[in-house]
Amino acid sequence: MNEQDEYDVKESPETLPYYRQTEDFGGGHIKARHGRLPHWLLAVYVILFLWALYYGWTYWGGLGPGLELAG
């Protein structure tokens, strides 16, 4: 039994866990199910957000390159 067969099991929606329930769109041509966010993808989001904060703080300050007030 492969992974696809696990999702093709015909059970009533009440007996399936929430993340295994599917919704049909487009007359049954598109099937969507609620999934879980992988831990590695969550880590990538956090790293990119922290990098964006660092970049914004470091490089987006002042008037811009060469426009500093002479003082």
C-alpha angles and dihedrals in degrees: 000000000000128000094266091056090057091061095044093062108124105229129147114265090242093063097046121085114253094254092054097051114106134210122209123220133177095029093307096311092110122048122187130185133183110256138188124253110245115238093235091055091049088052090052090052091051093047092049092048092050091047090051090053091049093047093048093048095045104039108022099062129110128007097313136266113328094003099094115132111254108241 
